[in-house]
Amino acid sequence: MSVDTPNPFAAGRTADGDRQAGASLRVMGTSFATGQAAGVAAAYYAQTKRVDAEEVRLSLREQGALIASSEL
């Protein structure tokens, strides 16, 4: 957590595990996806000083990202 930056955007591996589980966690796809989402959200924030999750999802879909339904 950043002391002087509220609500920072983060991306990368979003899972952790022991050495045996590590091999199955080394899938770069999640890093690419969370990085793309964090970048889109940061761009919206830079332009508008706010982030609307639905706008981010729409932009990601327009870019060809696979987005899970928000109704899950």
Distance bins in CASP14 RR format, pairs under 12 A and 6 or more apart:
PFRMAT RR
TARGET T0000
AUTHOR 0000-0000-0000
RMODE 2
METHOD distances of the structure
MODEL  1
1 7 0 0 0 0 1 0 0 0 0 0 0
1 8 0 0 0 0 1 0 0 0 0 0 0
1 10 0 0 0 0 0 1 0 0 0 0 0
2 8 1 0 1 0 0 0 0 0 0 0 0
2 9 0 0 0 0 0 1 0 0 0 0 0
2 10 0 0 0 0 1 0 0 0 0 0 0
5 42 0 0 0 0 0 1 0 0 0 0 0
5 45 0 0 0 0 0 1 0 0 0 0 0
6 45 0 0 0 0 0 1 0 0 0 0 0
7 38 0 0 0 0 0 1 0 0 0 0 0
7 41 0 0 0 0 0 1 0 0 0 0 0
7 42 0 0 0 0 0 1 0 0 0 0 0
7 45 0 0 0 0 1 0 0 0 0 0 0
7 49 0 0 0 0 0 1 0 0 0 0 0
7 50 0 0 0 0 0 1 0 0 0 0 0
7 51 0 0 0 0 1 0 0 0 0 0 0
8 38 0 0 0 0 1 0 0 0 0 0 0
8 41 0 0 0 0 0 1 0 0 0 0 0
8 42 0 0 0 0 1 0 0 0 0 0 0
8 45 0 0 0 0 0 1 0 0 0 0 0
9 34 0 0 0 0 1 0 0 0 0 0 0
9 35 0 0 0 0 1 0 0 0 0 0 0
9 36 0 0 0 0 0 1 0 0 0 0 0
9 37 0 0 0 0 1 0 0 0 0 0 0
9 38 1 0 1 0 0 0 0 0 0 0 0
9 39 1 0 0 1 0 0 0 0 0 0 0
9 40 0 0 0 0 1 0 0 0 0 0 0
9 41 1 0 1 0 0 0 0 0 0 0 0
9 42 1 0 1 0 0 0 0 0 0 0 0
9 43 0 0 0 0 0 1 0 0 0 0 0
9 44 0 0 0 0 0 1 0 0 0 0 0
9 45 1 0 0 1 0 0 0 0 0 0 0
9 46 0 0 0 0 0 1 0 0 0 0 0
9 51 0 0 0 0 1 0 0 0 0 0 0
9 56 0 0 0 0 0 1 0 0 0 0 0
10 31 0 0 0 0 0 1 0 0 0 0 0
10 34 1 0 0 1 0 0 0 0 0 0 0
10 35 0 0 0 0 1 0 0 0 0 0 0
10 37 0 0 0 0 0 1 0 0 0 0 0
10 38 1 0 0 1 0 0 0 0 0 0 0
10 39 0 0 0 0 0 1 0 0 0 0 0
10 41 0 0 0 0 0 1 0 0 0 0 0
10 42 0 0 0 0 0 1 0 0 0 0 0
11 28 0 0 0 0 0 1 0 0 0 0 0
11 29 0 0 0 0 0 1 0 0 0 0 0
11 30 0 0 0 0 1 0 0 0 0 0 0
11 31 1 0 0 1 0 0 0 0 0 0 0
11 32 0 0 0 0 1 0 0 0 0 0 0
11 33 0 0 0 0 1 0 0 0 0 0 0
11 34 1 0 1 0 0 0 0 0 0 0 0
11 35 1 1 0 0 0 0 0 0 0 0 0
11 36 0 0 0 0 1 0 0 0 0 0 0
11 37 1 0 0 1 0 0 0 0 0 0 0
11 38 1 1 0 0 0 0 0 0 0 0 0
11 39 1 0 0 1 0 0 0 0 0 0 0
11 40 0 0 0 0 0 1 0 0 0 0 0
11 41 0 0 0 0 1 0 0 0 0 0 0
11 42 0 0 0 0 1 0 0 0 0 0 0
12 25 0 0 0 0 0 1 0 0 0 0 0
12 27 0 0 0 0 0 1 0 0 0 0 0
12 28 0 0 0 0 1 0 0 0 0 0 0
12 29 0 0 0 0 1 0 0 0 0 0 0
12 30 1 0 0 1 0 0 0 0 0 0 0
12 31 1 0 1 0 0 0 0 0 0 0 0
12 32 0 0 0 0 1 0 0 0 0 0 0
12 33 0 0 0 0 1 0 0 0 0 0 0
12 34 1 0 1 0 0 0 0 0 0 0 0
12 35 1 0 0 1 0 0 0 0 0 0 0
12 36 0 0 0 0 0 1 0 0 0 0 0
12 37 0 0 0 0 0 1 0 0 0 0 0
12 38 0 0 0 0 1 0 0 0 0 0 0
12 39 0 0 0 0 0 1 0 0 0 0 0
13 22 0 0 0 0 1 0 0 0 0 0 0
13 24 0 0 0 0 0 1 0 0 0 0 0
13 25 1 0 0 1 0 0 0 0 0 0 0
13 26 0 0 0 0 1 0 0 0 0 0 0
13 27 0 0 0 0 1 0 0 0 0 0 0
13 28 0 0 0 0 1 0 0 0 0 0 0
13 29 0 0 0 0 1 0 0 0 0 0 0
13 30 1 0 0 1 0 0 0 0 0 0 0
13 31 1 0 1 0 0 0 0 0 0 0 0
13 32 0 0 0 0 0 1 0 0 0 0 0
13 33 0 0 0 0 0 1 0 0 0 0 0
13 34 0 0 0 0 1 0 0 0 0 0 0
13 35 0 0 0 0 0 1 0 0 0 0 0
14 25 0 0 0 0 1 0 0 0 0 0 0
14 27 0 0 0 0 0 1 0 0 0 0 0
14 29 0 0 0 0 0 1 0 0 0 0 0
14 30 1 0 0 1 0 0 0 0 0 0 0
14 31 0 0 0 0 1 0 0 0 0 0 0
14 32 0 0 0 0 0 1 0 0 0 0 0
14 33 0 0 0 0 1 0 0 0 0 0 0
14 34 1 0 1 0 0 0 0 0 0 0 0
14 35 0 0 0 0 0 1 0 0 0 0 0
14 37 0 0 0 0 0 1 0 0 0 0 0
14 38 0 0 0 0 0 1 0 0 0 0 0
15 21 0 0 0 0 1 0 0 0 0 0 0
15 22 0 0 0 0 1 0 0 0 0 0 0
15 24 0 0 0 0 1 0 0 0 0 0 0
15 25 1 0 1 0 0 0 0 0 0 0 0
15 26 0 0 0 0 0 1 0 0 0 0 0
15 27 0 0 0 0 1 0 0 0 0 0 0
15 29 0 0 0 0 0 1 0 0 0 0 0
15 30 1 0 0 1 0 0 0 0 0 0 0
15 31 0 0 0 0 0 1 0 0 0 0 0
15 34 0 0 0 0 0 1 0 0 0 0 0
16 22 0 0 0 0 1 0 0 0 0 0 0
16 24 0 0 0 0 0 1 0 0 0 0 0
16 25 1 0 0 1 0 0 0 0 0 0 0
16 26 0 0 0 0 0 1 0 0 0 0 0
17 23 0 0 0 0 0 1 0 0 0 0 0
17 24 0 0 0 0 1 0 0 0 0 0 0
17 25 1 0 0 1 0 0 0 0 0 0 0
17 26 0 0 0 0 0 1 0 0 0 0 0
18 24 0 0 0 0 0 1 0 0 0 0 0
18 25 0 0 0 0 1 0 0 0 0 0 0
19 25 0 0 0 0 0 1 0 0 0 0 0
19 26 0 0 0 0 0 1 0 0 0 0 0
21 27 0 0 0 0 0 1 0 0 0 0 0
24 30 0 0 0 0 0 1 0 0 0 0 0
25 31 0 0 0 0 0 1 0 0 0 0 0
27 33 0 0 0 0 0 1 0 0 0 0 0
27 34 0 0 0 0 0 1 0 0 0 0 0
28 34 0 0 0 0 0 1 0 0 0 0 0
28 35 0 0 0 0 0 1 0 0 0 0 0
29 35 0 0 0 0 1 0 0 0 0 0 0
29 36 0 0 0 0 1 0 0 0 0 0 0
29 37 0 0 0 0 0 1 0 0 0 0 0
29 65 0 0 0 0 0 1 0 0 0 0 0
29 66 0 0 0 0 0 1 0 0 0 0 0
30 36 0 0 0 0 0 1 0 0 0 0 0
30 37 0 0 0 0 0 1 0 0 0 0 0
30 66 0 0 0 0 0 1 0 0 0 0 0
31 37 0 0 0 0 0 1 0 0 0 0 0
31 38 0 0 0 0 0 1 0 0 0 0 0
32 38 0 0 0 0 0 1 0 0 0 0 0
32 39 0 0 0 0 0 1 0 0 0 0 0
32 60 0 0 0 0 0 1 0 0 0 0 0
32 63 0 0 0 0 0 1 0 0 0 0 0
32 65 0 0 0 0 1 0 0 0 0 0 0
32 66 0 0 0 0 0 1 0 0 0 0 0
33 39 0 0 0 0 0 1 0 0 0 0 0
33 40 0 0 0 0 0 1 0 0 0 0 0
33 60 0 0 0 0 1 0 0 0 0 0 0
33 63 0 0 0 0 0 1 0 0 0 0 0
33 64 0 0 0 0 0 1 0 0 0 0 0
33 65 1 0 0 1 0 0 0 0 0 0 0
33 66 0 0 0 0 1 0 0 0 0 0 0
33 67 0 0 0 0 1 0 0 0 0 0 0
33 68 0 0 0 0 0 1 0 0 0 0 0
34 40 0 0 0 0 0 1 0 0 0 0 0
34 41 0 0 0 0 0 1 0 0 0 0 0
34 56 0 0 0 0 0 1 0 0 0 0 0
34 60 0 0 0 0 0 1 0 0 0 0 0
34 65 0 0 0 0 0 1 0 0 0 0 0
35 41 0 0 0 0 1 0 0 0 0 0 0
35 42 0 0 0 0 1 0 0 0 0 0 0
35 43 0 0 0 0 0 1 0 0 0 0 0
35 56 0 0 0 0 0 1 0 0 0 0 0
35 60 0 0 0 0 0 1 0 0 0 0 0
35 63 0 0 0 0 0 1 0 0 0 0 0
35 65 0 0 0 0 0 1 0 0 0 0 0
36 42 0 0 0 0 0 1 0 0 0 0 0
36 43 0 0 0 0 0 1 0 0 0 0 0
36 56 0 0 0 0 0 1 0 0 0 0 0
36 57 0 0 0 0 0 1 0 0 0 0 0
36 59 0 0 0 0 1 0 0 0 0 0 0
36 60 1 0 0 1 0 0 0 0 0 0 0
36 61 0 0 0 0 0 1 0 0 0 0 0
36 62 0 0 0 0 0 1 0 0 0 0 0
36 63 1 0 0 1 0 0 0 0 0 0 0
36 64 0 0 0 0 1 0 0 0 0 0 0
36 65 1 0 0 1 0 0 0 0 0 0 0
36 66 0 0 0 0 0 1 0 0 0 0 0
36 67 0 0 0 0 0 1 0 0 0 0 0
37 43 0 0 0 0 0 1 0 0 0 0 0
37 44 0 0 0 0 0 1 0 0 0 0 0
37 51 0 0 0 0 0 1 0 0 0 0 0
37 53 0 0 0 0 1 0 0 0 0 0 0
37 55 0 0 0 0 0 1 0 0 0 0 0
37 56 1 0 0 1 0 0 0 0 0 0 0
37 57 0 0 0 0 1 0 0 0 0 0 0
37 59 0 0 0 0 1 0 0 0 0 0 0
37 60 1 0 0 1 0 0 0 0 0 0 0
37 61 0 0 0 0 0 1 0 0 0 0 0
37 63 0 0 0 0 0 1 0 0 0 0 0
37 65 1 0 0 1 0 0 0 0 0 0 0
37 66 0 0 0 0 0 1 0 0 0 0 0
37 67 0 0 0 0 1 0 0 0 0 0 0
37 68 0 0 0 0 0 1 0 0 0 0 0
38 44 0 0 0 0 0 1 0 0 0 0 0
38 45 0 0 0 0 0 1 0 0 0 0 0
38 51 0 0 0 0 0 1 0 0 0 0 0
38 56 0 0 0 0 1 0 0 0 0 0 0
38 60 0 0 0 0 0 1 0 0 0 0 0
39 45 0 0 0 0 1 0 0 0 0 0 0
39 46 0 0 0 0 1 0 0 0 0 0 0
39 51 0 0 0 0 0 1 0 0 0 0 0
39 56 0 0 0 0 1 0 0 0 0 0 0
39 59 0 0 0 0 1 0 0 0 0 0 0
39 60 0 0 0 0 1 0 0 0 0 0 0
39 63 0 0 0 0 0 1 0 0 0 0 0
39 65 0 0 0 0 0 1 0 0 0 0 0
40 46 0 0 0 0 0 1 0 0 0 0 0
40 47 0 0 0 0 0 1 0 0 0 0 0
40 51 0 0 0 0 1 0 0 0 0 0 0
40 52 0 0 0 0 0 1 0 0 0 0 0
40 53 0 0 0 0 0 1 0 0 0 0 0
40 55 0 0 0 0 1 0 0 0 0 0 0
40 56 1 0 1 0 0 0 0 0 0 0 0
40 57 0 0 0 0 1 0 0 0 0 0 0
40 58 0 0 0 0 1 0 0 0 0 0 0
40 59 1 0 1 0 0 0 0 0 0 0 0
40 60 1 0 1 0 0 0 0 0 0 0 0
40 61 0 0 0 0 0 1 0 0 0 0 0
40 62 0 0 0 0 1 0 0 0 0 0 0
40 63 1 0 0 1 0 0 0 0 0 0 0
40 64 0 0 0 0 0 1 0 0 0 0 0
40 65 0 0 0 0 1 0 0 0 0 0 0
40 67 0 0 0 0 0 1 0 0 0 0 0
41 47 0 0 0 0 0 1 0 0 0 0 0
41 48 0 0 0 0 0 1 0 0 0 0 0
41 50 0 0 0 0 0 1 0 0 0 0 0
41 51 1 0 1 0 0 0 0 0 0 0 0
41 52 0 0 0 0 1 0 0 0 0 0 0
41 53 0 0 0 0 1 0 0 0 0 0 0
41 54 0 0 0 0 0 1 0 0 0 0 0
41 55 0 0 0 0 1 0 0 0 0 0 0
41 56 1 0 1 0 0 0 0 0 0 0 0
41 57 0 0 0 0 0 1 0 0 0 0 0
41 59 0 0 0 0 1 0 0 0 0 0 0
41 60 0 0 0 0 1 0 0 0 0 0 0
42 48 0 0 0 0 0 1 0 0 0 0 0
42 49 0 0 0 0 0 1 0 0 0 0 0
42 51 0 0 0 0 1 0 0 0 0 0 0
42 56 0 0 0 0 1 0 0 0 0 0 0
42 59 0 0 0 0 0 1 0 0 0 0 0
43 51 0 0 0 0 1 0 0 0 0 0 0
43 55 0 0 0 0 0 1 0 0 0 0 0
43 56 0 0 0 0 1 0 0 0 0 0 0
43 59 0 0 0 0 1 0 0 0 0 0 0
43 60 0 0 0 0 0 1 0 0 0 0 0
43 63 0 0 0 0 0 1 0 0 0 0 0
44 50 1 0 0 1 0 0 0 0 0 0 0
44 51 1 0 1 0 0 0 0 0 0 0 0
44 52 1 0 0 1 0 0 0 0 0 0 0
44 53 0 0 0 0 1 0 0 0 0 0 0
44 54 0 0 0 0 0 1 0 0 0 0 0
44 55 1 0 0 1 0 0 0 0 0 0 0
44 56 1 0 0 1 0 0 0 0 0 0 0
44 57 0 0 0 0 0 1 0 0 0 0 0
44 58 0 0 0 0 0 1 0 0 0 0 0
44 59 1 0 0 1 0 0 0 0 0 0 0
44 60 0 0 0 0 0 1 0 0 0 0 0
45 51 1 0 1 0 0 0 0 0 0 0 0
45 52 0 0 0 0 0 1 0 0 0 0 0
45 53 0 0 0 0 0 1 0 0 0 0 0
45 55 0 0 0 0 0 1 0 0 0 0 0
45 56 0 0 0 0 1 0 0 0 0 0 0
47 55 0 0 0 0 0 1 0 0 0 0 0
47 59 0 0 0 0 0 1 0 0 0 0 0
48 55 0 0 0 0 1 0 0 0 0 0 0
48 56 0 0 0 0 0 1 0 0 0 0 0
50 56 0 0 0 0 0 1 0 0 0 0 0
51 57 0 0 0 0 0 1 0 0 0 0 0
51 59 0 0 0 0 0 1 0 0 0 0 0
52 58 0 0 0 0 1 0 0 0 0 0 0
52 59 0 0 0 0 0 1 0 0 0 0 0
53 59 0 0 0 0 0 1 0 0 0 0 0
53 60 0 0 0 0 0 1 0 0 0 0 0
53 67 0 0 0 0 0 1 0 0 0 0 0
53 70 1 0 0 1 0 0 0 0 0 0 0
54 60 0 0 0 0 0 1 0 0 0 0 0
54 61 0 0 0 0 0 1 0 0 0 0 0
54 67 0 0 0 0 0 1 0 0 0 0 0
54 70 1 0 0 1 0 0 0 0 0 0 0
55 61 0 0 0 0 0 1 0 0 0 0 0
55 62 0 0 0 0 0 1 0 0 0 0 0
56 62 0 0 0 0 0 1 0 0 0 0 0
56 63 0 0 0 0 0 1 0 0 0 0 0
56 65 0 0 0 0 1 0 0 0 0 0 0
56 67 0 0 0 0 1 0 0 0 0 0 0
56 70 0 0 0 0 0 1 0 0 0 0 0
57 63 0 0 0 0 0 1 0 0 0 0 0
57 64 0 0 0 0 0 1 0 0 0 0 0
57 65 0 0 0 0 1 0 0 0 0 0 0
57 66 0 0 0 0 0 1 0 0 0 0 0
57 67 1 0 1 0 0 0 0 0 0 0 0
57 68 0 0 0 0 1 0 0 0 0 0 0
57 69 0 0 0 0 1 0 0 0 0 0 0
57 70 1 0 0 1 0 0 0 0 0 0 0
57 71 0 0 0 0 0 1 0 0 0 0 0
58 64 0 0 0 0 0 1 0 0 0 0 0
58 65 0 0 0 0 0 1 0 0 0 0 0
58 67 0 0 0 0 1 0 0 0 0 0 0
58 70 0 0 0 0 0 1 0 0 0 0 0
59 65 0 0 0 0 1 0 0 0 0 0 0
59 67 0 0 0 0 0 1 0 0 0 0 0
60 66 0 0 0 0 1 0 0 0 0 0 0
60 67 1 0 1 0 0 0 0 0 0 0 0
60 68 0 0 0 0 0 1 0 0 0 0 0
60 70 0 0 0 0 0 1 0 0 0 0 0
61 67 1 0 1 0 0 0 0 0 0 0 0
61 68 0 0 0 0 0 1 0 0 0 0 0
61 69 0 0 0 0 0 1 0 0 0 0 0
61 70 0 0 0 0 0 1 0 0 0 0 0
END
